Amino acid sequence: MTRNNPTHLNRRSFLAGTAAGASLIALHPFSARAAAGQVHLRLMETTDLHVHVFPYDYYSDKAVDTVGLARTASIIDAIRAEATNSMLLDNGDLIQGNPMGDYIAYERGMKDGDMHPIVTAMNTVGYDAATIGNHEFNYGLDFLMKSMAGAEFPVVLSNVASKQGAGPRADTTLFKPYVLLDRVLTDGAGEEHPIRIGIIGFTPPQIMNWDSKHLQGNVEVRDIVRTAEAWVPEMREAGADIVIALSHSGIGADRHTEGMENASVPLAAVDGIDAVMTGHHHLVFPGTAYEASAAVDPETGTIHGKPATMGGFWGSHLGLIDVMLEREGGEWRVAGFETSARPISRREEDRSVTPLVESDAEVLASVQAEHDATLAYVRRAVGETSAPLHSYFALVADDPSVQIVSNAQTWYIRQMLDGTEYAGLPVLSAAAPFKAGGRGGPEYYTDVGKGSVAIKNVADLYLYPNTVRAVKVTGAEVKDWLERSAGMFNQVTPGEQDQVLLNPDFPSYNFDVIDGVTYRIDLSEPSKFGPKGELEHPDANRIVDLQFEGKPIDPAQEFVIATNNYRAGGGGSFPGADGSTIIFEAPDTNRDVIVRYIVEQGTINPAADANWTFAPLEGTSVLFDTGPRASNYLSDVKGVEIEEAGDGPDGFARYRIRL
């Protein structure tokens, strides 16, 4: 493998158009049909790699076939060979997201001149450009800048500035806002043509809330669409023949609102943008993950009629946009396009996974040392657990994997508040299950057996490098916090059987369980809050029998809730958590606190205390899907009547709850 070549897109792209390359792999129809003055350009995208280079699950400490840039690299080789000209781009969320990322950040560190393993792997594959995702900021700006310094490809980001000016063009941006890549493309007649390709990048403005500890006072952020409207005309003025937007932002609402997190749809409408690479959602586009709208066609892979793609996550897919360019009146124009997403594996009907490619040996070798060091890092024992830690039933019953997080947070915050003005307030704890199936698949659950607990198990319990926060709220806000959380569930009709329980669009990390109070959830009521925390049914009361110390909670009483920086800063839009109620900002991550708690306890008892359950509804049952291994722990579930109900879709197991 070789790196970017200033004359051609890169050596791999150039060789794909040679007779030798064409004889081995069939060319894409655009390349095969291209005439003189017509150029086929294949745009390839990875997104949300989250440090997944090896096809390895560090949490379960085993090889897997569903992830890894080393696997995606093999697809990239073949796909490059199908096209006369190609470019490889990355859409962000690179340096955080698995234990290798944590090992580099917390153990090895990044000194000047050090290489981050994901960047090393990307250099090996040969990327043309990349942008910055929201998780790049999790470890701080110094770590981020040192990590990206080794990139042998341009890194662009237009809407984050170290110093803002009167408008986006006057900003001092943290990275280059865009780059113009001068390339030479080969047309259908074998003639070479110079072209200038503009690449611009964006990240969600919400980073200022999610990582305020690192960013407040150091950078400022702008709205994605407004930033594009300023920079894209300049790119065109500077000679960009085509403009590609790297949008680390999901495919959300059609209508633009200021500061929106998932802005790829209105971004695609910006004049001058020819194609949009999306991400952040950990989904696949084109495909069935998104519904059609006036602007979005998930079947053809277009947004506002322009080609768009989203290449899954962790290297699961390679997003593809094939464009046919024609030279007309001295300018290049897009004469046609196709979009697709190529997977690295396939799930069979029997739940098994079939790999579609093998790992690229050179990519593996490039980070072998860091992989080995990460394995040693995650295998260190820190204590014992007297009972299994699992999350198979975390969305339907009080759960040991959530309970241990709450126990550790409460233990820590009580110590931190000792001797302060808040020492007399009761401490509650809010925690949510991070690994609870859903888009992660039927194996995406915490499952730690009785016995030794290692760092890899703590990372499995708490996926993100959040830091601990404490907020002061009222009893009324405690109730509304839980009402917001209860949006996880669909409304059910009393007396009906086998209704679908879980709302698939509600992320599990927003299903907070608050420990220190007891309550029941009445599923016959509508959700008080909408998907983004907006008030939809003001008079709804899903949370019933809410009690503190055995008595109905006083709406005016003050409480402290131990949580994380994401939630305390407004993440998820929970009542009582908008950044203004924070009373304590810890220097420690939630993971570190869990490790310390386990070390101090020696042996932990993670048994859930069943402080919440569903309100009874006579003659009513609901269905939910979870991982197949859930059957091993069915007898341990407290507070609900659960029974097996056959197979669910896509490798999940189905269960029934009688309310």
Solvent accessible surface area in square Angstrom, and as a share of the most:
residue,aa,sasa,rsa
1,M,53,0.23
2,T,51,0.30
3,R,122,0.44
4,N,38,0.20
5,N,55,0.28
6,P,116,0.73
7,T,76,0.44
8,H,28,0.13
9,L,5,0.02
10,N,2,0.01
11,R,117,0.43
12,R,31,0.11
13,S,2,0.01
14,F,88,0.37
15,L,75,0.37
16,A,4,0.03
17,G,36,0.35
18,T,44,0.26
19,A,89,0.69
20,A,71,0.55
21,G,13,0.13
22,A,36,0.28
23,S,91,0.59
24,L,150,0.75
25,I,56,0.29
26,A,84,0.65
27,L,54,0.27
28,H,19,0.09
29,P,66,0.41
30,F,16,0.07
31,S,11,0.07
32,A,72,0.56
33,R,154,0.56
34,A,12,0.10
35,A,54,0.42
36,A,75,0.58
37,G,21,0.20
38,Q,42,0.19
39,V,0,0.00
40,H,1,0.01
41,L,0,0.00
42,R,2,0.01
43,L,1,0.01
44,M,0,0.00
45,E,0,0.00
46,T,1,0.00
47,T,1,0.01
48,D,0,0.00
49,L,0,0.00
50,H,8,0.03
51,V,0,0.00
52,H,13,0.06
53,V,1,0.01
54,F,20,0.08
55,P,14,0.09
56,Y,30,0.11
57,D,40,0.21
58,Y,6,0.02
59,Y,21,0.08
60,S,56,0.36
61,D,32,0.17
62,K,106,0.45
63,A,76,0.59
64,V,33,0.19
65,D,44,0.23
66,T,45,0.26
67,V,13,0.07
68,G,0,0.00
69,L,0,0.00
70,A,0,0.00
71,R,23,0.08
72,T,0,0.00
73,A,0,0.00
74,S,27,0.18
75,I,12,0.06
76,I,0,0.00
77,D,54,0.28
78,A,39,0.30
79,I,0,0.00
80,R,3,0.01
81,A,18,0.14
82,E,28,0.13
83,A,0,0.00
84,T,23,0.14
85,N,7,0.04
86,S,0,0.00
87,M,0,0.00
88,L,0,0.00
89,L,0,0.00
90,D,0,0.00
91,N,0,0.00
92,G,0,0.00
93,D,1,0.01
94,L,0,0.00
95,I,0,0.00
96,Q,1,0.00
97,G,14,0.14
98,N,2,0.01
99,P,2,0.01
100,M,1,0.00
101,G,0,0.00
102,D,5,0.03
103,Y,32,0.12
104,I,0,0.00
105,A,21,0.16
106,Y,97,0.37
107,E,83,0.37
108,R,73,0.27
109,G,21,0.20
110,M,15,0.07
111,K,138,0.59
112,D,123,0.64
113,G,78,0.75
114,D,45,0.23
115,M,69,0.31
116,H,0,0.00
117,P,0,0.00
118,I,0,0.00
119,V,0,0.00
120,T,28,0.16
121,A,0,0.00
122,M,0,0.00
123,N,5,0.03
124,T,12,0.07
125,V,0,0.00
126,G,2,0.02
127,Y,2,0.01
128,D,0,0.00
129,A,0,0.00
130,A,0,0.00
131,T,0,0.00
132,I,0,0.00
133,G,0,0.00
134,N,9,0.05
135,H,37,0.16
136,E,0,0.00
137,F,0,0.00
138,N,23,0.12
139,Y,26,0.10
140,G,8,0.07
141,L,31,0.15
142,D,93,0.48
143,F,21,0.09
144,L,0,0.00
145,M,71,0.32
146,K,55,0.23
147,S,1,0.01
148,M,10,0.05
149,A,84,0.65
150,G,18,0.17
151,A,21,0.17
152,E,85,0.38
153,F,11,0.05
154,P,35,0.22
155,V,16,0.09
156,V,0,0.00
157,L,0,0.00
158,S,0,0.00
159,N,1,0.01
160,V,0,0.00
161,A,2,0.01
162,S,55,0.36
163,K,143,0.60
164,Q,53,0.24
165,G,29,0.28
166,A,115,0.90
167,G,21,0.20
168,P,23,0.14
169,R,107,0.39
170,A,63,0.49
171,D,16,0.09
172,T,76,0.44
173,T,25,0.14
174,L,31,0.15
175,F,23,0.10
176,K,132,0.56
177,P,22,0.14
178,Y,35,0.13
179,V,21,0.12
180,L,43,0.21
181,L,15,0.07
182,D,81,0.42
183,R,19,0.07
184,V,40,0.23
185,L,1,0.00
186,T,30,0.18
187,D,7,0.04
188,G,38,0.37
189,A,61,0.48
190,G,51,0.49
191,E,104,0.47
192,E,94,0.42
193,H,42,0.19
194,P,103,0.65
195,I,5,0.03
196,R,83,0.30
197,I,0,0.00
198,G,0,0.00
199,I,0,0.00
200,I,0,0.00
201,G,0,0.00
202,F,0,0.00
203,T,0,0.00
204,P,0,0.00
205,P,16,0.10
206,Q,40,0.18
207,I,0,0.00
208,M,27,0.12
209,N,69,0.35
210,W,29,0.10
211,D,8,0.04
212,S,36,0.23
213,K,96,0.41
214,H,44,0.20
215,L,0,0.00
216,Q,104,0.46
217,G,83,0.80
218,N,81,0.41
219,V,3,0.02
220,E,83,0.37
221,V,33,0.19
222,R,49,0.18
223,D,10,0.05
224,I,1,0.00
225,V,5,0.03
226,R,115,0.42
227,T,0,0.00
228,A,0,0.00
229,E,78,0.35
230,A,22,0.17
231,W,15,0.05
232,V,1,0.00
233,P,53,0.34
234,E,42,0.19
235,M,0,0.00
236,R,83,0.30
237,E,128,0.57
238,A,41,0.32
239,G,37,0.35
240,A,7,0.05
241,D,37,0.19
242,I,6,0.03
243,V,0,0.00
244,I,1,0.00
245,A,0,0.00
246,L,0,0.00
247,S,0,0.00
248,H,0,0.00
249,S,0,0.00
250,G,0,0.00
251,I,9,0.05
252,G,29,0.28
253,A,48,0.37
254,D,52,0.27
255,R,176,0.64
256,H,37,0.16
257,T,58,0.34
258,E,128,0.57
259,G,22,0.21
260,M,21,0.09
261,E,52,0.23
262,N,27,0.14
263,A,1,0.00
264,S,0,0.00
265,V,0,0.00
266,P,10,0.06
267,L,0,0.00
268,A,0,0.00
269,A,54,0.42
270,V,12,0.07
271,D,131,0.68
272,G,18,0.18
273,I,3,0.02
274,D,33,0.17
275,A,2,0.02
276,V,0,0.00
277,M,0,0.00
278,T,0,0.00
279,G,0,0.00
280,H,31,0.14
281,H,41,0.18
282,H,47,0.21
283,L,22,0.11
284,V,37,0.21
285,F,0,0.00
286,P,19,0.12
287,G,31,0.30
288,T,143,0.83
289,A,51,0.39
290,Y,27,0.10
291,E,160,0.72
292,A,76,0.59
293,S,53,0.34
294,A,114,0.89
295,A,10,0.08
296,V,6,0.04
297,D,54,0.28
298,P,16,0.10
299,E,153,0.69
300,T,74,0.43
301,G,0,0.00
302,T,15,0.09
303,I,0,0.00
304,H,77,0.34
305,G,54,0.51
306,K,45,0.19
307,P,3,0.02
308,A,0,0.00
309,T,0,0.00
310,M,0,0.00
311,G,1,0.01
312,G,1,0.01
313,F,33,0.14
314,W,43,0.15
315,G,1,0.01
316,S,18,0.12
317,H,39,0.17
318,L,0,0.00
319,G,0,0.00
320,L,1,0.00
321,I,0,0.00
322,D,5,0.03
323,V,4,0.02
324,M,16,0.07
325,L,0,0.00
326,E,37,0.17
327,R,113,0.41
328,E,103,0.46
329,G,83,0.80
330,G,51,0.49
331,E,120,0.54
332,W,16,0.06
333,R,106,0.39
334,V,46,0.27
335,A,44,0.34
336,G,23,0.22
337,F,68,0.28
338,E,84,0.38
339,T,19,0.11
340,S,41,0.26
341,A,23,0.18
342,R,81,0.30
343,P,50,0.31
344,I,0,0.00
345,S,22,0.14
346,R,122,0.44
347,R,77,0.28
348,E,55,0.25
349,E,184,0.82
350,D,104,0.54
351,R,66,0.24
352,S,54,0.35
353,V,43,0.25
354,T,45,0.26
355,P,50,0.32
356,L,75,0.37
357,V,32,0.19
358,E,122,0.55
359,S,29,0.19
360,D,17,0.09
361,A,79,0.61
362,E,79,0.35
363,V,0,0.00
364,L,40,0.20
365,A,70,0.54
366,S,36,0.23
367,V,0,0.00
368,Q,75,0.33
369,A,75,0.58
370,E,30,0.14
371,H,12,0.05
372,D,72,0.37
373,A,32,0.25
374,T,0,0.00
375,L,23,0.11
376,A,67,0.52
377,Y,21,0.08
378,V,0,0.00
379,R,122,0.44
380,R,113,0.41
381,A,73,0.57
382,V,29,0.17
383,G,16,0.15
384,E,74,0.33
385,T,3,0.02
386,S,50,0.32
387,A,27,0.21
388,P,39,0.25
389,L,0,0.00
390,H,8,0.03
391,S,3,0.02
392,Y,14,0.05
393,F,4,0.02
394,A,1,0.01
395,L,21,0.10
396,V,0,0.00
397,A,2,0.01
398,D,11,0.06
399,D,3,0.01
400,P,17,0.11
401,S,7,0.05
402,V,4,0.02
403,Q,11,0.05
404,I,1,0.00
405,V,6,0.03
406,S,2,0.01
407,N,39,0.20
408,A,0,0.00
409,Q,2,0.01
410,T,20,0.12
411,W,51,0.18
412,Y,4,0.01
413,I,0,0.00
414,R,145,0.53
415,Q,85,0.38
416,M,72,0.32
417,L,6,0.03
418,D,110,0.57
419,G,73,0.71
420,T,60,0.35
421,E,149,0.67
422,Y,46,0.17
423,A,53,0.41
424,G,76,0.73
425,L,40,0.20
426,P,32,0.20
427,V,15,0.08
428,L,1,0.00
429,S,0,0.00
430,A,5,0.04
431,A,7,0.05
432,A,15,0.11
433,P,4,0.03
434,F,26,0.11
435,K,11,0.05
436,A,10,0.07
437,G,5,0.05
438,G,56,0.54
439,R,135,0.49
440,G,31,0.29
441,G,13,0.13
442,P,4,0.03
443,E,104,0.47
444,Y,37,0.14
445,Y,15,0.06
446,T,4,0.02
447,D,43,0.22
448,V,8,0.04
449,G,43,0.41
450,K,149,0.63
451,G,21,0.20
452,S,70,0.45
453,V,0,0.00
454,A,9,0.07
455,I,31,0.15
456,K,41,0.17
457,N,15,0.08
458,V,2,0.01
459,A,5,0.04
460,D,8,0.04
461,L,10,0.05
462,Y,5,0.02
463,L,10,0.05
464,Y,60,0.23
465,P,10,0.06
466,N,23,0.12
467,T,11,0.07
468,V,0,0.00
469,R,4,0.01
470,A,0,0.00
471,V,0,0.00
472,K,68,0.29
473,V,2,0.01
474,T,45,0.26
475,G,0,0.00
476,A,48,0.38
477,E,52,0.23
478,V,0,0.00
479,K,50,0.21
480,D,34,0.18
481,W,0,0.00
482,L,3,0.01
483,E,0,0.00
484,R,4,0.01
485,S,3,0.02
486,A,0,0.00
487,G,8,0.08
488,M,4,0.02
489,F,5,0.02
490,N,47,0.24
491,Q,100,0.44
492,V,4,0.02
493,T,66,0.38
494,P,75,0.47
495,G,47,0.45
496,E,89,0.40
497,Q,100,0.44
498,D,55,0.28
499,Q,31,0.14
500,V,100,0.58
501,L,0,0.00
502,L,31,0.15
503,N,39,0.20
504,P,114,0.71
505,D,105,0.54
506,F,16,0.07
507,P,45,0.28
508,S,22,0.14
509,Y,87,0.33
510,N,10,0.05
511,F,4,0.02
512,D,6,0.03
513,V,5,0.03
514,I,0,0.00
515,D,21,0.11
516,G,44,0.42
517,V,2,0.01
518,T,65,0.38
519,Y,10,0.04
520,R,89,0.33
521,I,4,0.02
522,D,28,0.15
523,L,1,0.00
524,S,31,0.20
525,E,52,0.23
526,P,33,0.21
527,S,22,0.14
528,K,29,0.12
529,F,19,0.08
530,G,4,0.04
531,P,89,0.56
532,K,144,0.61
533,G,15,0.15
534,E,78,0.35
535,L,100,0.50
536,E,85,0.38
537,H,81,0.36
538,P,84,0.53
539,D,129,0.67
540,A,6,0.05
541,N,69,0.35
542,R,2,0.01
543,I,5,0.02
544,V,43,0.24
545,D,75,0.39
546,L,15,0.08
547,Q,59,0.26
548,F,30,0.13
549,E,141,0.63
550,G,61,0.59
551,K,145,0.62
552,P,108,0.68
553,I,24,0.12
554,D,73,0.38
555,P,86,0.54
556,A,78,0.60
557,Q,60,0.27
558,E,71,0.32
559,F,0,0.00
560,V,0,0.00
561,I,0,0.00
562,A,0,0.00
563,T,3,0.02
564,N,19,0.10
565,N,13,0.07
566,Y,45,0.17
567,R,8,0.03
568,A,0,0.00
569,G,11,0.11
570,G,20,0.19
571,G,3,0.03
572,G,17,0.16
573,S,59,0.38
574,F,6,0.03
575,P,31,0.19
576,G,13,0.12
577,A,1,0.01
578,D,98,0.51
579,G,34,0.33
580,S,93,0.60
581,T,30,0.18
582,I,45,0.23
583,I,41,0.21
584,F,42,0.17
585,E,104,0.47
586,A,3,0.02
587,P,100,0.63
588,D,19,0.10
589,T,12,0.07
590,N,1,0.00
591,R,18,0.07
592,D,59,0.30
593,V,0,0.00
594,I,1,0.00
595,V,33,0.19
596,R,108,0.40
597,Y,27,0.10
598,I,0,0.00
599,V,87,0.50
600,E,114,0.51
601,Q,81,0.36
602,G,32,0.31
603,T,77,0.45
604,I,5,0.03
605,N,104,0.53
606,P,0,0.00
607,A,48,0.38
608,A,12,0.10
609,D,82,0.43
610,A,37,0.28
611,N,12,0.06
612,W,2,0.01
613,T,28,0.16
614,F,13,0.05
615,A,12,0.09
616,P,88,0.56
617,L,22,0.11
618,E,165,0.74
619,G,44,0.42
620,T,4,0.02
621,S,0,0.00
622,V,0,0.00
623,L,25,0.12
624,F,10,0.04
625,D,40,0.21
626,T,1,0.01
627,G,0,0.00
628,P,44,0.28
629,R,131,0.48
630,A,0,0.00
631,S,53,0.34
632,N,89,0.46
633,Y,20,0.08
634,L,44,0.22
635,S,110,0.71
636,D,79,0.41
637,V,28,0.16
638,K,105,0.45
639,G,52,0.50
640,V,28,0.16
641,E,105,0.47
642,I,23,0.12
643,E,54,0.24
644,E,107,0.48
645,A,30,0.23
646,G,49,0.47
647,D,114,0.59
648,G,16,0.16
649,P,73,0.46
650,D,108,0.56
651,G,8,0.08
652,F,24,0.10
653,A,12,0.09
654,R,73,0.27
655,Y,2,0.01
656,R,49,0.18
657,I,1,0.01
658,R,102,0.37
659,L,34,0.17
